[in-house]
Amino acid sequence: MEKIISILILTAFLTGCTLEKSIPQIDTFDEIEYPYEVKKQELSDGKSIAYMEVGQGDPIIFIHGLGSYAPAWKKNIDQLSKNYRCIAIDLPGYGKSSKGKYEASMSAYADNISEFITLLGLEIVTLAGHSMGGQISMMTALAYPDQIDRLILISPAGFETFSPGQKQWLRDILTPRAVKLTTVDNIIANMGANFYKMPKDANFMITDRIAMRKAKGFDAYCYIIPECVKGMVDEPVYDYLDRIKQKTLVVFGDDDNLIPNRFLNAGKTSEIAKSGSDKIENATLHLVKKAGHFVHFEKSDEVNGLISNFLN
């Protein structure tokens, strides 16, 4: 067993070294390659939201998770844009959106989403949120119910609850310095943990994350991630789930390695998923087998089918 582990560690190390040498050099986050044209919308507070917009029909706004960006929805947009107006955003502090020492509470992001909807002239939308984006989507639906028609929650944060001590641990464990000093090997391992079996066409998430380290704005990116963790634990949504009245689709990968938090909570993903979805009056839960936290990417065909059926 020790020999097998040593071989795996050596393989990961060599993979990391080889991968790092192949990473393209970028000077700014705007140089990261996106699958569709990127537009930008300035908000009243001076922040800008970068977004990709594809297709026509009823609008769906896609909100990424912690540390992620709009291209993580690529395989969903490719298919769903045939029938819907798909708008995938970079939250302020992420991707090609503006960066700074922003407030990263769930309420602040909900305010940003609401204003973005208004500025684009959209009266009512479906929100699709992954992980932290799911918690932001729920917060937006609670704060601005007249703007949100339906919710699509993919592996949403907010269903899992934490004690005061656990919340403090989460606040303390992740710092801007820790994000900044994440090694290539750890970037690969962290990304791999998001999948049951990471597909090759997800490798761009690793190469982009490595390339970001030398780009202008990286320090701001490292700042916003811990602030978002604080935002999630400081504004838990679980106790308010019964106030969500929108029709809701909840999708989890049955082999999610991140929910529940493997360092803090025992139990199964299915238990967390059922506990949260049962509290939402008009929610339907689907557990996708052999899929992890990025279920919408790993099993995109199945998830796209679930979304299409839900919206129809």
N, C-alpha and C positions, 0 to 999 in steps of 0.2 A: 504493500500500500504506500509506504514512504517513497519508494522508487517511482511509483505512478504519479504521486503528488509533485515530486521534484521535476519530473518530465513536463507536467502541466505548467508549473511555474516557469520553467525555462522556455517552453513554447510561447507562453504569454509574453515573456520578456523580449524574446526575439521578434515576435509579431509587433510589439510596441516599437522596437527600434527600427524595424523595416518600415512600418507605417509612418513614423515621424519623418523619415527621410523623404517620403512621397507627398507630404502635405504642401499644398500651394501656399505661397506667402501672400497675405493680405494686409493692407494698411488700415482699412476701416471695415466695420461690419457691413457697410453697403456693398462691399466687394464679394460677399458670400453669394454663391450662385443659388438662386431661387428658381423653382420650376415654372413660375408664371411671372408676368410683369408685376412690379411692385409700385403701388401708389402710396401717397402719404396724406393724412388728414390732420391738420393742426387743431388742437383743442383750445378752449378759452384760457387755460392756465399756461399756455405756451408749449406744453408737451405735444409731440406728434405721434400718431399711430400709423405704422406701416402696415399695408395689407395687400393681399392678392384677391382679385375679384374675377370669378369665372362663371359663365352660364347665365341663364335667365329663368325667371319664375319666382316662386316664394323664396325670400331670403333666409339663409342659414349663416349665422356668424360662428366661426370656429375659434375657440380659445384654447391655447396650448397650456401645458403644465409647467411646473417648476424647472427652470434651467433650459427650457425647450424653446421652440420658435414655430412660426407658421408652416414651414415645409414639412413638419411632422404629420400634417394632414394631407400630404400630397396624394396618397393612394385613395383617399376618400373623396377628395375634390375631383380627381380624374373621372370617377364614375358618377358621383352625385350631381356634378355640374351639367350633366345631360338633361336634367329635369328641374334643377333648382339654381338659384343665384347663390353661389358659394363664396363667402367672404371670410378668408382666414387672416387673422390679425397677429401682429407681434405686440404683446403688451408693452406699455412704457417701461423702459429699462432692458428690454430684450430685443434680439434680432436687429432689424433695421429701424426700429422705432427710436425716438430720442432717449438719451440716457442722462442720468443725474442722480443726486441723492434724494430720490422721490420717496414719498410716503407709499408704502406697499401693503396697506391694510386691504382686506377684502372689500370693505366699504368704498375705499378710494378707487379701487379698480372697477367696482360696480358703477360708480359715478362716471368714470371714464367711458365705460361701455354704453351707458345710457346716453351720454352726450354724443358719442360716435354715431349711435343709431339715429339721433336727431339730425346731426350734421349731414349724414348721407341721405336724408329725406326718407328714411324707412319708418313707417308708422308702427309696424309690429313685426317681430322676427322670431325665428327659432334659434335658441342658443345651444351650441354643441360644445361642451367643455370636457377636457381631459385632465384628470388628476386635480391639481390646483385650479385649473380652468373650470373644472366641475364645481368646485366650491364657489368660485367667482360667479359662475352662472346661476347657482342657487341664490347667492346673495343678491344678484341683480334682479332675479325674478321676485324676490321678497320685497326689495326696495322699490322696484319699478314694474309692478305687475301688468300695467296697461301696455307696456312695450314688448312684453314677452308672451308669445303665443304658446310655445312648447319648449320642453327641455330635453336634450340628449346628453346624458351623463355617462362618460366613458371612464371607468376606474376612478370615480370621483373621490377626492379628498373631502373630508367633512362627515363621512359616515362613521369613521373610526373615532373613538373618544379617548381622551388622555387625562390622567390625574394631574393636579397642580405640579407635583414633582416631575412627572414625565414631560409636561410642557416646558418647565424650566430647563430640563436636560436638552430638549430639542432647541431651545433658544441658545443654549451655551455651546452645543457641540459643533455648530456650523458658523464659521466666521468668514469675513472677506478674505483673510489671509489663507485660510484652509482651502477655499475655492481656488484662489490664485495659484497655490502651490500644488494642486492636484497633478500627479504625474500622468504621463501617457498611459502607463500600465493601469493605473486606477481609473482613468477616463474610460478605457476599454472595458474594464471589469464593471464599472458603474453602469455603463450603457447596456452591457450584456445582461445585467440583473433585471432590466426592464422587460425582458423577453423570456418566453419559455424556451425558444431556440431562435437566436437572433438571425434573421434572414440577411443574405448578402446585400440586398438592395436597401438595407438600413445603414450600411457602413458610412454613408455621407454624414450621418449624425455624429459619428466619431471624428471623421476628418475635419468637419466644420468646427467642432468643439476644440480640437487641437489647434487649428488655424487661428481661432479667436484669441489665443493667448498672446499674440504679438500685435494685435490690432488696437488702434486707438479706440478707447471706450471700454477696454477689457476691465479696467479697475472698477468702472461703474457697474458693469455686469456682475463682477464679483461682489459688489456692495449689495445689489438688489436681491440676490438669491437668499442670503440670510434674513434680510428684511421681510421677504415673502414668507419664510418659515415662521417668523414671529407673527406676521399677519394672519396666517392660517390658525395658529394655536391661540392667538389673542381674540379672534372672532369665530369661535366654534359655531357651526350651523346646525348641529344635530338636534338640539332642543327646539328648533323652529321648523323642522321638516314638515310637521303636520299643517303648517300654514301655507305650504306650497300647493296651489290649486291647479297649476298648469298640468296638462297631460305630459307625462314624463316617461322616457325610455332610459332604463339603467342597464349598462352592459359592463360586465367584469370578465377578465380572463380567469378561468378556474384555477390557474397556476400562477397567480399574481405573487411575486416575491416581495413586493413593497407594501401591500395592504393585506393583513395587518403588518405594522412595523415589526420586523423580525427581532429587533433589539429590545422592544418594550412590551409587546403584547403577544400572547399565545393565541391560538385559535386558527380558524380557516377563513380564507377570503369569502367563501360562500356565506359564512355566518355574519360577517360585517356587511356584505352586500344585502342580505335579506333583512337585517336589522334596520338599515337605513331606508331601503325601498318600501318596507312595510309601513313606515311612518308617513310616506307621501301618498296622499289620497288616491291620485290617479296615475300611479307608477306601475310599469311593467318591467320585471327583471329578467335578464337573460345572462346565463353563465356560459361562456365559450370555452370548450375543452381544449387542452394543450395550447393555451395562450397565456401570456403574461400581462404585465401592466400596460404595455403598448398594444393592447388587443386590437385596436382600430387599425394598426399598421400590420401587425403579424397575421391577423386573420381578416384582412380588409374586405374580401369578397363577402364573407359571412356577415360582418358588421354592416357593410353597405346595404346588404339585403335586409337586415333588421331595421336600419334607418329608413329605407325606402318603404317598407311595409308599415312602419310606424307613422310616417308622414302621409301615407295614402289612406 
